[in-house]
Amino acid sequence: MCTAITYKTKDSYFGRNLDLEYSYDEKIVVTPRNYKFKFRKIEDIQNHYAIIGVATVIDNYPLYYDGANEFGLAMAGLNFPNNAHYFDIKEDKENICPFEFIPWILSSCKTVYEAEKLISKTNLCNINFSENLPLSPLHWIIADKEKAITVESTKEGLKIYKNKVGVLTNNPTFDYHMTRLCDFLSLTNGEIKNNFENFDIIPYSKGMGALGLPGDFSSSSRFIKATFVKLNSVHGKSEEESVNEFFHIINSVSMPRGSVKTGDKYEITVYTSCINQDKGIYYYTTYENSTINGVDMNRCNLNSDKLFLYELERNYNINMQN
């Protein structure tokens, strides 16, 4: 379970909550331009756009959860169980394994338009990373500085949706989430209106214009709440104010331990990210550490052929003032 959003102030931002009951030792990973991306069914790519994001690195291969390239194109994969469907090899397509999809797009495309053209030639094929690491059922949000799309591979084929709200969660399919938004068209961040004509009623609280806004942790409810909070947010002009507002928006749908039980474990927001797509800076917090940390890809040697790895700051950080 996860939530991803886009956000526009002076700069463009993209990020997500990763909601899981476990961790795969994920790290901030900068893939420079000359790292050789190896693909299972197409030729390797030696020279490409640099990428920053969170990934689990296995056998020196970055399995990206989300990221952005040096031109600001950003992408994240979110859990999509029971709906995701991957196909056998198709000879008339570029056969890409789902774990290669983020590197495939971000290493080759500058814009959503270029990504759409590449996706139209792509078949997401049913090949596991390894015997011990099967494919995850995913769908994806891809965004540049102007627009976003959602990509879903289902039994009906590979679909691309225009994502005008810049939000993605999990099941059901994206068209359902957009249709369900219609049930909440009356929500407002303003004062509630009295529609009883015969007598006056004085609202007893601020915020009653959003009565009915979902507050549970289901993917459908998180989609509605994240959209409402994002579209009504007010931001300042500085980088610090923009980043701070981004985290406030996406934290409105984060998961505290104990709220969602899975077997004998609990789902939590393992990390939250916010990428400045204009500056190539990856900001993040972790469940244990709410301090906003950052990695600037431009401080790495982007012409290198070696991955740059940064551990996520997971130590609790409480600042005592007396």
C-alpha positions as CSV (number, residue, x, y, z in Angstrom):
1,M,0.0,0.0,0.0
2,C,1.4,3.4,-1.0
3,T,0.5,6.9,-2.1
4,A,2.3,9.1,-4.7
5,I,1.6,12.7,-5.6
6,T,2.9,15.5,-7.8
7,Y,3.1,19.1,-6.6
8,K,3.8,22.4,-8.3
9,T,5.1,25.6,-6.7
10,K,8.0,27.7,-8.0
11,D,9.6,24.3,-8.8
12,S,8.0,20.9,-9.5
13,Y,8.0,18.1,-6.9
14,F,7.2,14.4,-7.0
15,G,7.2,11.8,-4.2
16,R,5.5,9.0,-2.4
17,N,4.9,7.1,0.8
18,L,6.2,3.5,0.8
19,D,3.8,1.6,3.0
20,L,4.9,-1.9,3.9
21,E,5.2,-4.2,6.9
22,Y,8.9,-4.9,6.2
23,S,12.0,-3.4,4.6
24,Y,14.4,-4.6,1.9
25,D,17.4,-2.5,3.0
26,E,16.5,0.2,0.5
27,K,18.9,3.1,0.0
28,I,19.2,6.4,-1.9
29,V,20.9,5.4,-5.1
30,V,22.4,7.7,-7.7
31,T,22.9,5.9,-11.0
32,P,25.4,8.0,-13.1
33,R,25.4,8.3,-16.9
34,N,28.0,5.6,-17.6
35,Y,26.8,2.8,-15.3
36,K,25.8,-0.1,-17.6
37,F,22.2,-0.9,-17.3
38,K,21.7,-4.6,-18.1
39,F,18.4,-5.8,-19.5
40,R,17.2,-9.4,-19.9
41,K,15.7,-9.2,-23.4
42,I,17.1,-6.0,-25.0
43,E,20.6,-4.7,-25.4
44,D,22.3,-3.2,-22.4
45,I,22.5,0.6,-22.2
46,Q,26.0,2.0,-21.4
47,N,25.3,5.7,-21.8
48,H,22.1,7.2,-20.5
49,Y,20.5,9.9,-18.3
50,A,21.5,10.0,-14.6
51,I,18.9,8.8,-12.1
52,I,18.4,9.4,-8.3
53,G,15.9,7.5,-6.2
54,V,15.3,4.8,-3.6
55,A,16.3,1.3,-4.6
56,T,17.3,-2.1,-3.2
57,V,20.6,-3.0,-4.8
58,I,21.1,-6.7,-5.6
59,D,24.2,-7.9,-7.5
60,N,25.0,-4.3,-8.2
61,Y,21.7,-3.7,-9.9
62,P,19.4,-1.0,-8.5
63,L,15.8,-2.2,-8.2
64,Y,14.2,1.3,-8.1
65,Y,11.0,1.9,-6.1
66,D,10.9,5.5,-7.3
67,G,13.2,8.1,-8.7
68,A,13.8,11.0,-11.2
69,N,16.4,11.6,-13.9
70,E,18.5,14.6,-14.5
71,F,15.9,16.2,-16.7
72,G,13.2,16.0,-14.0
73,L,11.2,13.0,-15.3
74,A,10.0,11.1,-12.3
75,M,8.5,7.7,-11.8
76,A,7.2,5.4,-9.0
77,G,5.9,1.9,-8.8
78,L,3.0,1.2,-6.4
79,N,1.5,-2.1,-5.3
80,F,-1.3,-3.4,-7.6
81,P,-2.1,-6.9,-6.5
82,N,-4.7,-9.0,-8.4
83,N,-4.8,-6.5,-11.2
84,A,-1.3,-6.4,-12.5
85,H,-0.7,-8.9,-15.3
86,Y,2.6,-9.4,-17.2
87,F,2.9,-11.2,-20.5
88,D,4.9,-13.7,-22.4
89,I,7.6,-12.4,-24.8
90,K,6.2,-10.5,-27.8
91,E,8.4,-10.4,-30.8
92,D,7.1,-7.1,-32.1
93,K,7.7,-5.3,-28.8
94,E,10.5,-4.2,-26.6
95,N,10.3,-6.8,-23.9
96,I,11.0,-5.2,-20.6
97,C,10.8,-6.9,-17.2
98,P,8.8,-5.0,-14.7
99,F,11.8,-4.5,-12.4
100,E,13.6,-2.9,-15.4
101,F,10.7,-0.5,-16.2
102,I,11.8,2.5,-14.1
103,P,15.4,2.3,-15.4
104,W,14.1,1.7,-19.0
105,I,12.0,4.9,-18.9
106,L,14.2,7.2,-16.8
107,S,17.4,6.3,-18.5
108,S,15.9,7.1,-22.0
109,C,13.2,9.8,-21.7
110,K,13.2,13.5,-20.8
111,T,9.4,14.0,-20.8
112,V,6.1,12.3,-20.3
113,Y,5.5,12.6,-24.1
114,E,8.8,10.7,-24.8
115,A,7.8,8.1,-22.1
116,E,4.4,7.5,-23.8
117,K,6.1,6.9,-27.1
118,L,8.5,4.4,-25.6
119,I,5.7,2.7,-23.6
120,S,3.7,2.2,-26.8
121,K,6.5,-0.1,-28.0
122,T,6.9,-1.9,-24.7
123,N,5.7,-5.3,-23.4
124,L,6.1,-5.9,-19.7
125,C,7.1,-9.5,-19.7
126,N,6.7,-12.2,-17.0
127,I,10.3,-12.8,-16.0
128,N,11.3,-12.8,-12.3
129,F,14.5,-11.1,-11.2
130,S,15.7,-14.3,-9.6
131,E,14.3,-17.6,-8.3
132,N,14.2,-16.1,-4.8
133,L,12.8,-12.7,-5.9
134,P,9.6,-13.0,-7.9
135,L,8.0,-10.0,-9.7
136,S,5.9,-7.5,-7.6
137,P,2.4,-6.6,-8.9
138,L,2.8,-2.9,-9.7
139,H,1.3,0.0,-11.6
140,W,3.2,3.3,-12.1
141,I,2.9,7.0,-12.1
142,I,5.2,9.0,-14.4
143,A,5.4,12.8,-14.3
144,D,7.5,15.6,-15.8
145,K,7.3,19.2,-14.7
146,E,4.0,19.8,-16.6
147,K,1.8,16.6,-16.5
148,A,1.5,13.1,-15.2
149,I,0.2,9.7,-16.5
150,T,-0.6,6.3,-14.9
151,V,0.5,3.1,-16.5
152,E,-1.2,-0.2,-15.8
153,S,-0.5,-3.6,-17.3
154,T,-3.6,-5.8,-16.8
155,K,-5.0,-8.8,-18.7
156,E,-6.5,-6.3,-21.2
157,G,-3.0,-5.0,-22.0
158,L,-0.8,-2.1,-21.2
159,K,-2.9,1.0,-20.6
160,I,-1.9,4.7,-20.2
161,Y,-4.2,7.1,-18.4
162,K,-3.9,10.9,-18.2
163,N,-3.5,11.6,-14.5
164,K,-4.8,15.1,-14.2
165,V,-4.9,15.1,-10.4
166,G,-1.3,13.9,-10.0
167,V,-2.2,11.2,-7.4
168,L,-1.9,7.5,-7.3
169,T,-2.5,4.8,-4.7
170,N,-3.2,1.1,-5.2
171,N,-6.2,-1.0,-6.2
172,P,-8.7,-0.8,-7.9
173,T,-7.7,0.4,-11.4
174,F,-7.0,4.1,-12.0
175,D,-10.2,4.8,-13.9
176,Y,-12.2,3.6,-10.8
177,H,-10.4,6.2,-8.6
178,M,-11.2,9.0,-11.0
179,T,-14.8,8.0,-11.2
180,R,-15.2,7.8,-7.4
181,L,-13.9,11.4,-7.1
182,C,-17.4,12.4,-8.4
183,D,-18.8,11.3,-5.0
184,F,-16.9,14.0,-3.3
185,L,-17.5,17.0,-5.5
186,S,-19.3,18.9,-2.7
187,L,-16.3,18.9,-0.4
188,T,-14.8,22.3,0.3
189,N,-12.1,23.8,2.5
190,G,-14.4,26.8,3.1
191,E,-17.3,27.4,5.4
192,I,-20.2,25.0,5.3
193,K,-23.4,26.3,3.7
194,N,-26.8,26.1,5.5
195,N,-29.3,24.7,3.0
196,F,-32.2,24.6,5.4
197,E,-34.4,27.4,4.2
198,N,-36.8,27.8,7.2
199,F,-34.3,28.3,10.1
200,D,-30.8,29.2,10.8
201,I,-28.2,26.7,11.9
202,I,-24.8,27.8,13.1
203,P,-21.9,25.4,12.4
204,Y,-20.3,24.3,15.6
205,S,-16.8,23.8,14.1
206,K,-14.4,24.9,11.4
207,G,-13.6,22.4,8.7
208,M,-17.2,21.1,8.3
209,G,-17.0,21.8,4.6
210,A,-15.0,18.6,4.4
211,L,-17.5,16.4,6.2
212,G,-17.5,13.0,4.5
213,L,-13.8,13.2,3.5
214,P,-12.5,9.6,4.0
215,G,-10.1,9.0,6.8
216,D,-9.5,5.3,6.7
217,F,-6.3,3.7,5.2
218,S,-7.9,2.0,2.2
219,S,-6.3,2.8,-1.2
220,S,-9.5,4.3,-2.5
221,S,-9.9,6.6,0.6
222,R,-6.3,7.6,0.5
223,F,-6.7,8.6,-3.2
224,I,-9.6,10.9,-2.3
225,K,-8.0,12.4,0.8
226,A,-4.6,13.0,-0.9
227,T,-6.3,14.7,-3.8
228,F,-8.4,16.9,-1.6
229,V,-5.5,18.0,0.6
230,K,-3.1,18.5,-2.3
231,L,-5.6,20.6,-4.4
232,N,-6.4,22.8,-1.5
233,S,-2.9,23.3,-0.2
234,V,-1.3,26.7,0.2
235,H,2.5,27.0,-0.2
236,G,5.2,29.6,0.4
237,K,7.8,30.7,-2.2
238,S,11.0,29.3,-0.8
239,E,12.4,25.8,-1.3
240,E,12.0,25.1,2.4
241,E,8.4,26.1,2.5
242,S,7.6,24.1,-0.7
243,V,9.3,20.9,0.6
244,N,7.7,21.3,4.1
245,E,4.2,21.7,2.5
246,F,4.8,18.6,0.3
247,F,5.5,16.5,3.4
248,H,2.5,17.9,5.2
249,I,0.3,16.9,2.2
250,I,1.5,13.3,1.9
251,N,1.7,12.8,5.7
252,S,-2.1,13.2,5.7
253,V,-2.3,9.7,4.4
254,S,0.7,8.1,6.1
255,M,0.4,4.9,8.2
256,P,1.2,4.8,12.0
257,R,2.2,1.4,13.3
258,G,-0.9,-0.4,14.5
259,S,-3.5,1.1,12.2
260,V,-3.2,-1.6,9.5
261,K,-2.5,-5.2,10.5
262,T,-1.1,-7.7,8.0
263,G,-0.9,-11.2,9.5
264,D,1.2,-10.7,12.7
265,K,2.8,-7.5,11.4
266,Y,1.7,-3.9,10.9
267,E,2.1,-1.8,7.8
268,I,3.9,1.5,8.3
269,T,5.1,4.3,6.1
270,V,8.7,3.0,5.8
271,Y,9.8,6.2,4.1
272,T,8.4,9.3,2.5
273,S,10.1,11.0,-0.5
274,C,9.9,14.4,-2.1
275,I,12.0,15.0,-5.2
276,N,12.7,18.5,-6.5
277,Q,12.5,17.7,-10.2
278,D,14.1,21.0,-11.2
279,K,17.1,20.7,-8.9
280,G,17.6,16.9,-8.7
281,I,17.4,16.8,-4.9
282,Y,15.9,13.7,-3.2
283,Y,14.4,14.7,0.2
284,Y,13.1,12.0,2.5
285,T,11.9,11.1,6.0
286,T,11.7,7.6,7.5
287,Y,9.3,6.1,10.0
288,E,11.9,6.4,12.8
289,N,13.2,9.9,11.8
290,S,10.9,12.7,10.8
291,T,13.8,15.0,10.1
292,I,13.9,15.9,6.4
293,N,17.2,14.7,4.9
294,G,18.3,15.2,1.4
295,V,20.7,13.9,-1.3
296,D,21.7,16.2,-4.3
297,M,22.5,14.1,-7.3
298,N,24.5,17.0,-8.8
299,R,27.0,16.7,-6.0
300,C,27.9,13.2,-7.4
301,N,30.1,12.6,-10.4
302,L,27.3,12.0,-12.9
303,N,29.8,10.8,-15.5
304,S,31.0,7.9,-13.4
305,D,30.2,4.3,-14.1
306,K,29.7,3.3,-10.4
307,L,26.6,3.5,-8.3
308,F,26.5,6.0,-5.4
309,L,24.7,4.6,-2.3
310,Y,23.4,6.5,0.7
311,E,21.9,4.9,3.8
312,L,18.5,6.1,4.9
313,E,18.7,8.0,8.2
314,R,16.7,5.8,10.5
315,N,17.9,6.9,13.9
316,Y,15.4,8.7,16.1
317,N,16.1,12.4,16.2
318,I,14.5,14.4,19.0
319,N,15.8,17.9,19.6
320,M,15.6,18.9,23.3
321,Q,15.6,22.7,23.8
322,N,16.3,22.8,27.5
